Amino acid sequence: MNINQVLNTPRWSTLVDLLTERARTTPGDGLIYLADGETQEVQLSHQTLHEQAHLLAAQLQQRHNPGDRVILIFGEGIDIIPAFFGVLYAGMVAVPLMPPRPGQPTDDLFTLMADAQPSVLLTTTGFGHVLKPMLDASDAGQSLPILFTDAPAPAGVPRWRPPTIFGESLAALLYTSGSTSLPRGVMMTHGHLLRRLAGLTTFMASIDTSGATVNWLPLQHLMGLLGSVLQPMYMEIQAVVLPTSKVIERPVRWLQAMSRFRACSSGAPNFAFQMCVDRIEPQDRQGLDLSGWKIAVLSTEAIRTETLDQFAETYAPFGFRRGAYYTAYGLSEGAGTFSQQSQTQQPLTLCVDAGALEQGQGRVDRSGMGRVLVGCGQPLPGQDIVIVDPDTAQRRSENQVGEIWIRGPQVADGYWHQPEATALTFQAHLSSGEGPYLRSGDLGFFHEQELYVAGRLKEMLIVRGKNLYAVDLERAAETAHPALLPASSAAFSVPVEGEEQLVLVHEVRPDQTGIDIEEVASAIRRLIGERYLLPVHSVVLIEAGSLPRTDTGKIRRAHARTLFLRELEAGYT
C-alpha cells in the first residue's frame, strides 16, 4: 500500500472510533492541562473523556437529530474537549466559536451562529450566566436552547446509541480566522480530519516523537484542536496544554513547560517565538532546559528570518538547537506542506531580488542584499500543489510567482451554505482542465521543490503602478526607528483623490515612553521613500497590543484599514 492509499484509508473511519479505541487500549493516558499556566495540573484521561462524551451524547440524542449543528462556546480550559467529542458521539456537527470578549461587540459571533443554523448551544454554567443576556438580546440566540455541560445529567435520559456515521460524515464547521475576509464555515468531515492526522504522522515517521508535546493555541481553532488534542491522541503522545492567556501574559510559561516535561515538540506562529525574545527577561530564562525540543513548528503567518535567528541565538545556551525548526504551510481549508528533516539548514531560506519579486519572479539574489524568504517545505504525501497565474489559470514554472493551488485528500469539501464561495475557492480548474483545486489566496513559488510564500493575493498593494507586498513594506518600515515593535505593523492602501496612497500603522514598544512622534514618522517616510521611491500618505503609531489580530495572532490588515477609514471620516486622523 503506497502513501496515497494510506492517506485515503486511515486506520479509523471516524474520530469516535479513534477515541473509543484509545479508551480501551490506553484508558489512563490523555492530556495534562496547566490551569494557571505553571503548576496547577488537571488530568483528562482517554477513559474519562470517553465517558463524558457518552453522557453528553445521550442527552443530545434525546432532543436533537443526527447532523444538527451544535454551537460550542467555552472560555479557556478543557471543558470544550468533552463537549466536542460529545457532539461527535451523538452523530451531530460541532461548531466551536470563540467567546465574546468583555466590552467587545457581539455582532460577529451572532453572525456566525446564524450562519451555522444550530439546534442547541453548549457551554458551562459559569459562562452561561454571562452569555445568556447576550443571546436574549440577539435574534440569533433568543430561541436557541442551552445545554450546560457541567450541570448534573437529568434523570431518565435514555442510554447512548452509537451514531450511524462514516468517514465522509460532517464532523465540524471550523470557521476561518477572518484575517482577510468574513469568516466562513469550513466543512470538515471525520475523514478529512483523520487524513490530516494520518498524513502528518506518516511524514513524521522518521522523527523521534517519544516525548511530550506542549501547546497553548485556542482549542476553538483548527491548529489548537489538532496540536493539543487530536494529533497527540492519534500518535499516542503525552499532551500538555496551557491557557492561551497565561502564555500571552507571561511567555516564559511556555518554555518552562517545555523544560519541565522534557517536551520534544511544540508549534506556534512566528509572533510567539518573537514574543519569547522580546518579553522574557534574562533572569527568567535561568534554569530552562530546551535540549529535548526536537520539533519547533512555525506556521499560520509569515515566518521571519530575524525571529528564527534571534530565538535560536537567545536560547542556544539553554539547549535549543536551530535544527529543531520545522516550517509548514496550510489553511483551515486544506493542509499543504511540511519541511524535511534531511535539510542541512533548518529551515531553508532564499534571498530573492525584491524588484524581480514585484514583477512576479522569484529570482535568486546572490549579493545577499535582497529579500530573504523562509521555505515552507514540500507538499505533504498525497497533496498536489501548483503555482498558478490567478488571472489566466495557467500553471507557472519554477521561480515564477503565482497563486498557490492545492488538491488532495486533506482538502475540505467547501464552505457551509455558500455555494458561490465554494465554487470559487474549492472548485478551481487549470486552463488545461485539471482540477478541482483549492485556491489558497496566497502568492508563492517553488525553488528546487521548496515552497516559498511571498504574500497574500488580497494584500498585494498597487501604488503608483508598483506591485508591493504588504509584508515587505511592514518589515522595511519597522527598521526605521528603534521605538517600533517588530512584527507588529500593518500596511495598506486607501483611495485619495482617485489614487491609491500608502498607509502604515505601527505598534510602539511598551518601554518607549515620551517618544517624538514626528521623528518616528519622518524616519518611516524617509526609509520607504529611499527604498521604494514612494510617498507615505499616513503613518499611525499605536500602543503595543492594539493592532487588530485574529485569535491565532494573524494581523487583520483589512480590519486595520477599515478602522483607519472610519477615523478618517470622523476627522480624527
Residue pairs with C-beta under 8 A, 6 or more apart in sequence:
1 9
3 202
3 381
3 382
4 381
4 382
4 409
6 198
6 202
6 381
7 195
7 198
7 199
7 202
7 381
7 382
7 408
7 409
7 410
8 195
8 382
8 409
10 167
10 191
10 194
10 195
10 197
10 198
11 198
12 18
12 21
12 194
13 166
13 167
13 190
13 191
13 194
14 88
14 165
14 166
14 167
14 169
14 171
14 190
14 194
15 85
15 88
15 171
15 190
15 193
15 194
15 230
16 85
16 88
16 89
16 162
16 163
16 165
16 190
18 194
18 233
18 234
19 46
19 49
19 50
19 53
19 85
19 233
20 50
22 29
22 46
22 50
22 233
22 236
23 46
23 47
23 49
23 50
23 51
26 46
26 236
27 45
27 46
27 47
27 50
28 45
28 46
28 47
29 45
29 46
29 236
29 238
30 43
30 44
30 45
30 46
30 47
30 48
30 49
30 239
31 43
31 44
31 78
31 81
31 228
31 229
31 232
31 238
31 239
31 240
31 241
32 41
32 42
32 43
32 44
32 238
32 239
32 240
32 241
32 261
33 41
33 42
33 43
33 44
33 77
33 78
33 241
33 242
34 40
34 41
34 42
34 240
34 241
34 242
34 243
34 246
34 253
34 257
35 41
35 42
35 77
35 243
36 246
37 242
37 243
37 246
37 247
37 249
37 250
37 253
37 257
38 246
38 253
38 256
42 78
44 78
44 81
44 82
46 233
49 81
49 82
49 85
50 85
52 82
52 85
52 86
53 82
53 85
53 86
53 88
53 89
54 86
54 89
54 160
55 86
55 153
55 160
56 82
56 83
56 86
56 87
56 89
56 90
56 122
56 147
56 149
57 86
57 87
57 88
57 89
57 90
57 160
57 163
58 90
58 153
58 157
58 158
58 159
58 160
58 161
59 147
59 153
59 154
59 157
60 70
60 86
60 87
60 90
60 92
60 120
60 147
61 90
61 91
61 158
61 160
61 161
62 157
62 158
63 120
63 145
64 70
64 90
64 92
64 119
64 120
65 92
65 119
66 90
66 91
66 92
66 163
66 164
66 165
67 91
67 92
67 93
67 170
68 92
68 93
68 118
68 119
68 120
69 92
69 93
69 95
69 116
69 117
69 118
69 119
69 173
70 87
70 90
70 92
70 93
70 94
70 95
70 118
70 119
70 120
70 121
70 122
71 95
71 97
71 113
71 116
71 118
71 120
71 121
71 122
71 144
72 80
72 83
72 84
72 87
72 94
72 95
72 96
72 97
72 121
72 122
72 123
72 220
73 97
73 99
73 109
73 121
73 122
73 123
73 127
73 131
74 80
74 83
74 96
74 99
74 122
74 123
74 124
74 127
74 219
74 220
75 99
75 124
75 126
75 127
76 243
76 244
76 245
77 243
78 219
78 241
79 124
79 149
79 150
80 96
80 219
80 220
81 219
81 229
82 149
83 94
83 122
83 149
84 94
84 96
84 172
84 225
84 229
86 122
86 149
87 93
87 94
87 122
88 94
88 165
88 171
88 190
89 160
89 163
90 163
91 163
91 164
91 165
91 169
93 170
93 171
93 172
93 173
94 171
94 172
94 173
95 112
95 116
95 118
95 172
95 173
95 175
95 185
96 172
96 174
96 219
96 220
96 221
96 225
97 109
97 112
97 113
97 175
97 220
98 109
98 218
98 220
98 551
99 109
99 127
99 131
100 106
100 109
100 131
100 134
106 134
106 138
108 178
108 183
110 138
110 139
110 140
110 141
111 140
111 182
112 175
112 183
112 185
113 121
113 140
113 141
113 144
114 139
114 140
115 185
115 416
115 417
116 173
116 185
116 416
117 417
118 144
119 145
120 144
120 145
120 146
120 147
121 135
121 141
121 144
121 145
121 146
121 147
122 146
122 147
122 149
123 131
123 146
123 148
123 149
124 148
124 149
124 150
125 148
125 150
125 151
126 150
128 146
128 148
131 146
132 146
134 141
135 141
135 142
135 144
135 146
136 142
165 190
166 190
166 191
167 189
167 190
167 191
167 194
168 189
168 190
168 191
169 189
169 190
170 187
170 188
170 189
171 188
171 189
171 190
171 192
171 193
172 188
172 193
173 185
173 186
173 187
173 188
173 416
174 185
174 186
174 188
174 221
174 222
174 225
174 332
175 183
175 184
175 185
175 186
176 183
176 184
176 186
176 331
176 332
176 333
177 183
177 221
177 332
177 550
177 551
177 552
177 554
178 550
178 556
179 550
179 554
179 555
179 556
179 557
179 558
180 441
180 456
180 458
180 459
180 557
180 558
181 458
181 558
184 415
184 416
184 418
184 421
185 415
185 416
185 417
185 418
186 332
186 333
186 412
186 414
186 415
186 416
187 412
187 413
187 414
187 415
187 416
188 222
188 412
189 412
189 413
191 409
192 409
192 410
192 411
192 412
192 413
193 226
193 230
194 234
195 382
195 409
195 410
196 226
196 335
196 410
197 226
197 230
197 231
197 234
197 235
198 234
199 335
199 380
199 381
199 382
199 383
199 409
199 410
200 231
200 335
200 338
200 380
201 231
201 234
201 235
202 381
203 338
203 380
203 381
204 235
204 295
206 341
207 294
207 295
207 341
208 264
208 294
209 235
209 237
209 264
209 265
209 294
209 295
210 264
211 237
211 238
211 261
211 262
211 263
211 264
211 265
211 292
211 294
212 237
212 238
212 239
212 240
212 261
212 262
212 263
212 264
213 227
213 231
213 232
213 237
213 238
213 239
213 240
213 263
213 264
213 265
213 266
214 240
214 241
214 242
214 254
214 257
214 258
214 261
214 263
214 265
214 266
215 224
215 227
215 228
215 239
215 240
215 241
215 242
215 266
215 267
216 228
216 241
216 242
216 243
216 244
216 246
216 247
216 254
216 268
217 223
217 224
217 227
217 228
217 244
217 268
217 552
218 224
218 244
218 551
218 552
219 225
219 228
219 229
219 241
220 551
221 551
221 552
222 332
223 267
223 299
223 300
223 552
224 552
227 267
228 239
228 241
229 239
231 237
232 238
232 239
233 239
237 265
238 261
240 257
240 261
240 263
242 253
242 254
242 257
246 253
247 253
247 254
247 272
248 275
251 272
251 275
251 276
251 279
251 280
252 276
252 280
252 284
252 285
254 266
254 268
254 272
254 276
255 276
255 280
255 285
255 288
255 290
255 315
256 288
257 263
258 266
258 288
258 290
258 292
258 293
259 287
259 288
259 289
259 290
259 318
262 289
262 292
263 292
263 293
264 292
264 293
264 294
264 295
265 293
265 294
265 295
265 296
265 297
266 293
266 295
266 296
266 297
267 295
267 296
267 297
267 298
267 299
267 326
267 328
268 297
268 298
269 298
269 299
269 300
269 301
269 552
269 553
269 554
270 298
270 301
270 302
270 303
270 304
270 307
270 487
271 301
271 487
271 553
272 553
273 296
273 298
273 307
273 308
273 311
274 304
274 307
274 310
274 311
274 486
274 487
276 311
276 314
276 315
277 307
277 310
277 311
277 314
278 485
278 486
285 314
285 315
285 318
288 315
288 318
288 319
289 318
289 319
290 315
290 318
290 319
290 320
291 318
291 319
291 320
291 321
292 319
293 319
293 320
293 321
293 324
294 324
295 324
295 326
296 320
296 324
296 325
296 326
297 326
297 327
297 328
298 308
298 325
298 326
298 327
298 328
298 347
299 327
299 328
299 329
299 330
299 376
300 552
300 553
300 554
301 552
301 553
301 554
301 555
302 453
302 455
302 471
303 327
303 347
303 374
303 376
304 374
304 475
304 486
304 487
305 349
305 372
305 374
306 486
307 486
307 487
308 322
308 325
308 347
308 374
311 320
312 320
312 321
312 322
312 325
316 322
322 346
323 346
324 346
325 339
325 346
325 347
326 338
326 339
326 346
326 347
326 377
327 338
327 339
327 347
327 374
327 375
327 376
327 377
328 336
328 337
328 338
328 339
328 376
328 377
329 336
329 337
329 376
329 377
329 404
329 442
329 451
329 453
330 336
330 337
331 438
331 440
332 412
333 411
333 412
333 425
333 426
333 438
333 440
334 383
334 406
334 408
334 410
334 411
334 412
334 438
334 440
335 380
335 383
335 408
335 410
335 411
336 376
336 379
336 380
336 383
336 385
336 404
336 406
336 440
336 451
337 376
337 377
337 378
337 379
337 380
337 383
337 385
337 451
338 377
338 378
338 380
339 346
339 347
339 348
339 375
339 376
339 377
339 378
340 377
340 378
347 374
347 375
347 377
348 374
348 375
348 450
349 372
349 373
349 374
349 375
350 362
350 364
350 372
350 373
350 375
350 447
350 450
350 452
351 364
351 365
351 366
351 367
351 368
351 369
351 370
351 371
351 372
351 373
352 362
352 363
352 364
352 365
352 370
352 371
352 372
352 373
352 452
353 361
353 363
353 364
353 365
353 370
353 371
354 365
354 370
354 371
354 472
356 362
356 363
357 363
357 371
357 401
357 454
357 469
357 472
358 466
358 467
358 468
358 469
359 467
360 400
360 401
360 402
360 467
361 399
361 400
361 401
362 399
362 400
362 401
362 445
362 447
362 452
362 454
363 399
364 399
364 447
365 371
371 472
373 452
373 453
373 454
374 452
375 450
375 451
375 452
376 444
376 450
376 451
376 452
376 453
377 450
377 451
378 449
378 450
378 451
379 385
379 408
379 451
380 408
380 410
382 408
382 409
382 410
383 406
383 407
383 408
383 409
383 410
384 406
384 407
384 408
384 437
385 404
385 405
385 406
385 451
386 395
386 404
386 405
386 430
386 437
387 395
387 396
387 400
387 401
387 402
387 403
387 404
387 405
387 444
387 445
387 446
388 394
388 395
388 396
388 402
388 403
388 404
388 405
388 428
388 430
388 437
389 396
389 402
389 403
390 402
390 403
390 439
390 457
392 431
393 428
393 429
393 430
393 431
394 430
394 431
395 430
395 431
395 432
396 402
396 445
398 445
398 446
398 447
398 448
399 445
399 446
399 447
400 445
401 443
401 444
401 445
401 454
402 443
402 444
402 445
403 439
403 440
403 441
403 442
403 443
403 457
404 440
404 442
404 443
404 444
404 451
404 453
405 428
405 430
405 437
405 438
405 439
405 440
406 437
406 438
406 440
407 435
407 436
407 437
407 438
411 426
411 438
412 426
412 438
413 422
413 426
414 421
414 422
414 425
414 426
414 427
415 421
415 422
415 425
415 426
424 439
425 438
425 439
425 441
426 436
426 438
426 439
427 435
427 436
428 435
428 436
428 437
428 438
428 439
429 435
429 436
429 437
430 437
441 456
441 457
441 458
442 453
442 455
442 456
442 457
443 453
443 454
443 455
443 456
443 457
443 460
443 469
444 451
444 452
444 453
444 454
445 451
445 452
445 454
446 452
454 469
455 469
455 470
455 471
455 472
456 470
458 558
459 469
459 470
459 471
459 492
459 557
460 467
460 468
460 469
460 470
461 467
461 468
461 469
461 470
461 473
461 491
461 492
461 493
461 500
461 502
462 468
462 493
462 500
463 493
463 500
463 501
463 502
463 534
464 499
464 500
464 534
466 532
466 534
468 491
468 532
468 534
470 490
470 491
470 492
470 557
471 491
473 491
473 502
473 504
473 528
473 532
474 489
474 490
474 491
474 504
476 527
476 528
476 531
476 532
477 484
477 489
477 491
477 504
477 506
477 524
477 527
477 528
478 484
478 485
478 486
478 487
478 488
478 489
478 506
479 527
480 520
480 523
480 524
480 526
480 527
480 528
481 519
481 520
481 523
481 524
482 509
482 512
483 508
483 509
483 512
483 515
483 520
484 506
484 507
484 508
484 509
484 520
484 524
485 506
485 507
485 508
485 509
485 544
488 506
488 507
488 544
488 547
488 555
489 504
489 505
489 506
489 507
489 547
489 555
490 504
490 505
490 547
490 548
490 555
490 556
490 557
490 560
490 561
491 502
491 503
491 504
491 505
491 557
492 503
492 557
492 558
492 560
492 561
492 564
493 500
493 501
493 502
493 503
494 500
494 501
494 503
494 537
494 561
494 564
494 565
494 568
495 501
496 537
501 535
501 537
501 538
502 528
502 534
502 535
502 536
502 537
503 536
503 537
503 538
503 539
503 540
503 561
503 564
504 524
504 528
504 536
504 538
504 539
504 540
505 540
505 542
505 547
505 560
505 564
506 520
506 524
506 539
506 540
506 541
506 542
507 541
507 542
507 543
507 544
507 545
507 546
507 547
508 515
508 520
508 541
508 542
508 543
508 544
509 544
510 543
510 544
517 541
520 539
520 541
521 539
521 541
524 536
524 539
525 535
525 536
525 539
528 534
528 536
529 535
529 536
538 564
538 573
540 564
540 573
547 555
547 560
548 555
548 556
548 559
548 560
548 563
549 555
549 556
550 556
564 573
567 573
